[in-house]
Amino acid sequence: MKPGLSDRLSRLKKAQKEARKEGVKGAVSQAPSPAGAAGKTHPGGGADLQQTPPLKTLKGEWSSPAPDLWVKKRICPSPLADFKSSGLLNSAWPDQKEWLFYDTETTGLSGGAGNIAFLVGIGRPAGDEFHITQFFLKDYPGEAAMLQLLDQEIRRSSLFISYNGKSFDKPLLETRFLMNRFHCRMGDQLDLLYPVRSLFRNRLPDCRLGTVEEQLLAIHREDDIPGAEIPDIWFSFLKEGDHPDLNRVLEHNDMDILSLAVLLKELEAFLINPRQLASRDSCALGRFLLDRHDVRGMEFLKEAVTRSDHKAEVFLSLQLKRTGQWEEAAALWTSILQKRLSPFAAVEMAKYLEHRQKDISGALTLTEKLLRDLPLQDQKLHSALIHRRNRLLQKESRLVEEAGQED
């Protein structure tokens, strides 16, 4: 066992026991007292544990409601003061006081039981204000007290808003609650990464929050720290007791929380009036809207088709087919085939001729042409076309035979 690890495990076990004593319950159930206020008693009668002031190098007003845990709160103007919903990201919005924006900085960039959130930032809109709270672990034993504080915030929230939180931050926090013997489950999730990917991935080099800030929100961070460097900074802080870039980590997390609120508002504004963005991906937007039963989706798919978007042609024709607009769908498949060899359009047109028009000869002619012109690299498609041709030949032969019998 490495030097110091045994001592750290001992401290962690001791902290977990202390977290269940009445003193800690009283400490975390009240608003944190100012940094350095030792043994302060709250009006309700609960006494705080001995306070440990944060490092002087940390910016802002920090309090220490429990050993090895620091908490910072700040209030800024709310980006959501005049929020309007499109009804497409979330169908039923609770009161804003029940919204909780959240983001974590962790000891690793992947999941796993050993991954710990050493910094958790949360944001909550309150009228014209936006309240940001950060929970920072000075050392591992502070985790139990941090989770108790988070539990209180979670219990008064019904909508949890994040960026990649659904697959990373949420399961990580719930794992930490479980390992510390807390029964806490986060409720409905609105993960903004998913609509961003659906709407803009073809217009952005990647869908990282930093990229979205710069290219969609016109937010340009100064002296921001790369997320990949953050775990090592905290480990170095544990070893040395300080780190020159610690404030940058805290500011990075704070900015992530505020950006989530800005992004939510801008996404909703875009979905209310998509034409405000000239560089929109009309095909992606059309699909997004149709998936949510918004009829405007057809309009944007047609717009993308006029720009020779091949994917839009596919999605629009399938939507026309799905809604029974067969003539419009067939016209689109015909238009595609006049411009290029398209196995998709040819197969769909062959189906239309066979099943809707009862034109077996036309379907067979189209299938045979595709077999002649199609490169042989796609063996699966080639085999499917041969099967279709053979079935059409048999069907045509039966029709000829039946016609002869009638004569």
C-alpha positions in Angstrom: 0.0 0.0 0.0 1.3 3.4 -1.0 2.5 5.8 1.8 -0.4 7.9 3.0 -3.2 5.8 1.4 -3.9 3.9 4.6 -4.2 7.2 6.5 -6.5 8.6 3.8 -8.8 5.6 3.9 -9.0 5.9 7.7 -10.0 9.5 7.4 -12.6 8.7 4.8 -14.2 6.1 7.1 -14.1 8.5 10.0 -15.8 11.3 7.9 -18.5 8.9 6.8 -19.3 8.1 10.4 -19.3 11.7 11.4 -21.6 12.7 8.6 -24.4 10.7 10.3 -24.0 12.4 13.6 -26.4 15.1 14.5 -23.8 17.8 14.4 -23.1 17.4 10.7 -26.8 17.2 10.0 -27.3 20.5 11.7 -24.3 21.9 9.8 -25.4 21.0 6.3 -29.1 21.7 6.8 -28.4 25.4 7.4 -26.9 28.0 5.1 -23.1 27.9 5.3 -21.6 30.5 7.6 -18.8 32.8 6.4 -15.3 31.3 5.9 -13.4 31.2 9.2 -16.3 31.6 11.5 -15.5 28.8 14.0 -18.2 27.1 15.9 -20.9 29.5 14.9 -24.4 28.6 16.2 -27.4 29.0 13.9 -30.7 30.6 15.1 -32.4 27.3 14.7 -30.0 25.8 17.4 -27.8 23.6 15.1 -24.1 24.2 15.6 -21.6 24.2 12.7 -18.5 22.1 12.9 -15.2 23.9 13.2 -14.7 26.0 10.1 -11.6 25.7 8.0 -11.0 28.8 5.8 -10.3 28.1 2.1 -6.9 29.0 0.7 -6.3 32.7 0.4 -5.5 32.1 -3.3 -9.1 31.1 -4.1 -11.2 33.9 -5.6 -14.6 34.8 -4.1 -16.4 34.2 -0.8 -16.0 30.6 0.3 -17.4 28.9 3.4 -16.6 25.6 4.9 -19.7 23.9 6.3 -17.8 20.7 7.0 -14.2 19.5 7.1 -12.6 19.1 3.7 -15.6 20.8 1.9 -15.7 24.3 0.6 -18.8 26.0 -0.8 -19.2 29.2 -2.8 -22.4 31.0 -3.8 -22.8 33.8 -6.2 -25.7 35.6 -7.9 -25.8 37.0 -11.4 -28.5 38.3 -13.7 -30.6 35.4 -15.1 -30.4 34.6 -18.8 -33.8 33.0 -18.4 -35.7 36.1 -17.1 -37.8 36.3 -20.3 -37.6 32.6 -21.2 -40.1 31.3 -23.8 -40.7 27.7 -24.6 -41.2 26.1 -28.0 -42.6 23.0 -26.4 -40.1 20.9 -28.4 -37.3 20.4 -25.8 -39.6 19.8 -22.9 -43.4 19.4 -23.2 -44.3 20.4 -19.6 -42.1 22.8 -17.8 -42.2 23.0 -14.0 -41.8 26.3 -12.2 -38.3 27.7 -12.7 -37.6 27.4 -9.0 -37.6 23.6 -9.6 -35.0 23.7 -12.4 -31.5 22.6 -11.5 -28.6 23.1 -13.9 -25.6 21.0 -13.0 -22.1 20.1 -14.1 -19.3 18.1 -12.4 -15.5 18.1 -12.6 -14.2 14.7 -11.9 -11.1 12.6 -11.2 -11.4 10.9 -14.5 -13.0 11.5 -17.9 -14.7 8.1 -18.0 -17.2 6.4 -15.7 -16.5 3.8 -13.0 -17.0 3.4 -9.3 -13.6 4.9 -8.6 -14.4 8.2 -10.4 -15.2 11.0 -7.9 -16.8 14.4 -8.5 -14.4 16.7 -6.6 -16.3 19.8 -7.9 -20.0 20.1 -8.5 -21.6 23.2 -9.8 -25.3 23.9 -9.7 -27.4 26.8 -11.0 -31.0 27.8 -10.2 -33.0 30.6 -11.8 -34.9 32.8 -9.4 -36.8 35.5 -11.2 -34.3 38.1 -12.5 -31.5 36.3 -10.7 -29.4 33.2 -11.4 -27.9 31.5 -8.3 -24.7 29.5 -8.8 -23.4 27.3 -6.1 -20.1 25.3 -6.2 -19.2 22.5 -3.9 -15.4 21.8 -3.8 -13.7 18.9 -2.1 -10.5 19.9 -0.3 -10.0 16.1 0.3 -11.9 12.9 -0.1 -13.5 12.8 3.3 -15.5 15.9 2.5 -17.6 13.9 0.0 -20.3 12.7 2.5 -21.1 16.3 3.6 -21.1 17.5 0.0 -23.6 14.8 -1.0 -25.9 15.7 1.9 -25.9 19.3 0.6 -26.6 18.1 -2.9 -29.3 15.8 -1.7 -31.2 18.8 -0.3 -30.9 20.6 -3.6 -32.0 17.6 -5.6 -35.0 17.0 -3.4 -36.4 20.4 -4.2 -35.9 20.1 -8.0 -38.0 18.3 -10.6 -36.0 19.1 -13.8 -32.3 18.6 -14.2 -30.6 20.3 -17.0 -27.1 19.4 -18.2 -24.7 18.9 -21.1 -23.9 15.2 -21.4 -25.2 14.8 -17.9 -27.6 12.0 -18.8 -24.9 9.6 -19.7 -22.0 10.9 -17.5 -22.7 13.3 -14.6 -26.0 11.8 -13.5 -24.9 8.2 -13.3 -21.6 9.3 -11.7 -23.4 11.3 -8.9 -25.9 8.5 -8.3 -23.1 6.0 -8.0 -21.4 8.3 -5.4 -24.7 8.6 -3.5 -25.0 4.8 -3.5 -21.5 4.2 -2.3 -22.0 6.7 0.5 -25.2 4.9 1.5 -27.5 7.8 0.4 -30.8 7.0 -1.4 -31.0 9.8 -3.9 -32.2 9.6 -7.4 -32.3 12.6 -9.9 -35.6 13.1 -11.8 -36.4 14.2 -15.3 -33.4 15.0 -17.4 -33.0 17.6 -20.1 -29.6 16.9 -21.6 -28.9 19.7 -24.1 -26.2 17.7 -25.8 -28.8 15.7 -27.6 -30.7 18.5 -29.4 -27.4 20.2 -30.2 -26.2 17.0 -31.9 -29.5 16.6 -33.8 -29.6 20.1 -35.0 -26.0 21.3 -35.5 -23.5 18.4 -35.7 -23.2 18.8 -39.5 -22.4 22.5 -39.0 -19.9 22.2 -36.2 -16.5 20.7 -36.0 -17.6 18.9 -32.8 -20.4 19.3 -30.2 -18.3 20.1 -27.2 -19.8 22.9 -25.1 -16.9 25.2 -25.8 -17.4 24.8 -29.5 -21.1 25.5 -29.2 -20.4 28.6 -27.1 -18.1 30.1 -29.7 -19.9 29.2 -32.9 -23.6 29.3 -31.8 -23.7 31.6 -28.8 -20.8 34.0 -29.6 -19.3 33.3 -26.2 -15.5 33.5 -26.1 -13.9 32.4 -22.9 -10.6 34.0 -21.9 -7.9 31.9 -20.3 -10.2 28.8 -20.2 -8.6 25.6 -19.1 -8.9 22.4 -21.2 -11.1 19.9 -19.5 -8.5 17.1 -20.0 -6.1 19.0 -17.7 -8.6 19.4 -14.8 -8.2 16.0 -13.0 -4.4 16.3 -12.8 -4.7 19.8 -11.3 -6.9 18.5 -8.5 -4.5 15.6 -7.8 -1.6 18.0 -7.7 -3.6 20.2 -5.3 -4.2 17.2 -3.0 -0.4 16.5 -3.0 0.9 20.1 -2.7 -2.0 21.8 -0.9 -2.4 24.4 -3.6 -2.2 24.8 -7.4 -1.8 28.0 -9.5 -4.5 26.9 -11.9 -7.2 25.9 -9.3 -9.1 29.2 -9.8 -9.2 28.5 -13.6 -10.8 25.1 -12.8 -13.5 26.8 -10.6 -14.1 29.5 -13.2 -14.4 26.8 -15.9 -17.1 25.0 -14.0 -18.9 28.3 -13.1 -19.0 29.3 -16.8 -20.3 25.8 -17.8 -23.3 26.3 -15.5 -24.1 29.8 -16.8 -23.6 28.7 -20.4 -26.2 26.0 -19.9 -28.8 28.6 -19.1 -27.8 30.7 -22.1 -27.8 27.7 -24.4 -31.3 26.6 -23.2 -32.7 30.0 -23.9 -31.1 30.2 -27.4 -32.1 26.7 -28.4 -35.7 27.5 -27.5 -35.6 30.8 -29.4 -34.2 29.0 -32.4 -36.9 26.4 -32.4 -39.6 29.1 -32.1 -38.2 30.9 -35.1 -35.7 28.7 -37.0 -35.3 31.2 -39.9 -33.4 33.6 -37.6 -30.3 31.4 -38.2 -29.1 31.7 -41.8 -26.6 28.8 -41.5 -29.2 26.3 -40.2 -29.0 22.7 -41.3 -32.5 22.5 -42.9 -32.4 18.7 -43.3 -31.5 18.2 -39.6 -34.0 20.8 -38.5 -36.8 19.2 -40.6 -36.1 15.7 -39.1 -36.0 17.2 -35.6 -39.3 18.9 -36.0 -41.1 15.9 -37.7 -39.8 13.6 -34.9 -41.8 15.9 -32.5 -44.8 16.0 -34.8 -44.2 19.6 -35.8 -45.5 20.1 -39.4 -42.9 22.8 -40.1 -40.5 19.9 -40.6 -41.8 19.3 -44.1 -41.1 22.9 -45.0 -37.5 22.7 -44.0 -36.9 19.3 -45.6 -38.3 20.7 -48.9 -36.0 23.7 -48.5 -33.0 21.3 -48.1 -34.1 19.3 -51.2 -33.9 22.5 -53.2 -30.3 22.8 -52.1 -29.6 19.3 -53.5 -29.3 17.7 -50.0 -29.3 14.0 -50.7 -30.3 13.0 -47.1 -33.2 15.4 -47.2 -34.5 13.8 -50.4 -34.5 10.4 -48.6 -36.2 11.7 -45.5 -38.7 13.8 -47.3 -39.7 11.0 -49.7 -40.2 8.6 -46.7 -42.3 11.1 -44.9 -44.4 11.6 -48.0 -44.8 7.8 -48.3 -45.6 7.5 -44.5 -48.4 10.0 -44.8 -49.9 8.5 -47.9 -48.7 11.2 -50.4 -47.7 8.6 -52.9 -47.7 10.8 -56.1 -45.5 13.4 -54.4 -43.1 10.7 -53.2 -43.0 9.0 -56.7 -42.3 12.4 -58.3 -39.3 12.9 -55.9 -37.9 9.4 -56.6 -38.2 10.1 -60.3 -36.4 13.4 -59.9 -33.6 11.7 -58.0 -33.1 9.0 -60.6 -33.0 11.6 -63.4 -30.0 13.2 -61.6 -28.0 10.2 -60.4 -27.9 6.5 -59.8 -29.7 6.0 -56.4 -30.3 2.5 -55.2 -32.6 3.9 -52.5 -34.8 5.8 -55.0 -34.7 3.0 -57.5 -35.9 0.4 -55.0 -38.6 2.7 -53.6 -39.8 3.4 -57.1 -39.8 -0.3 -58.0 -42.0 -0.9 -54.9 -44.3 1.9 -55.8 -44.7 0.6 -59.4 -45.3 -3.0 -58.2 -47.6 -2.4 -55.3 -49.4 0.9 -56.0 -49.5 1.0 -59.8 -49.5 -2.8 -60.4 -46.9 -2.1 -63.1 -44.9 -5.3 -62.8 -43.1 -4.8 -66.1 -42.0 -1.2 -65.1 -40.8 -2.4 -61.7 -38.8 -5.3 -63.4 -37.3 -2.9 -65.9 -36.1 -0.5 -63.2 -34.7 -3.4 -61.1 -32.8 -4.9 -64.0 -31.4 -1.4 -64.9 -30.1 -1.0 -61.4 -28.5 -4.4 -61.5 -26.7 -3.5 -64.7 -25.5 -0.1 -63.5 -24.8 -0.7 -59.8 -21.2 -1.5 -58.9 -20.8 -5.0 -57.3 -19.1 -3.7 -54.1 -22.4 -3.8 -52.1 -23.0 -7.6 -52.2 -25.9 -7.4 -49.8 -27.8 -4.9 -51.9 -26.8 -6.8 -55.1 -28.3 -10.1 -53.6 -31.5 -8.3 -52.6 -31.9 -6.9 -56.1 -31.4 -10.4 -57.6 -34.1 -11.7 -55.3 -36.4 -8.9 -56.2 -35.8 -9.5 -59.9 -36.5 -13.2 -59.6 -39.7 -12.6 -57.7 -40.9 -10.0 -60.2 -40.1 -12.4 -63.1 -42.2 -15.1 -61.4 -45.0 -12.6 -60.8 -44.8 -11.5 -64.5 -44.9 -15.1 -65.7 -48.0 -15.9 -63.6 -49.7 -12.8 -65.0 -48.9 -13.8 -68.6 -50.1 -17.3 -67.8 -53.4 -16.1 -66.3 -54.0 -13.8 -69.2 -53.5 -16.7 -71.6 -56.0 -18.9 -69.8 -58.5 -16.1 -70.0 -58.1 -15.9 -73.7 
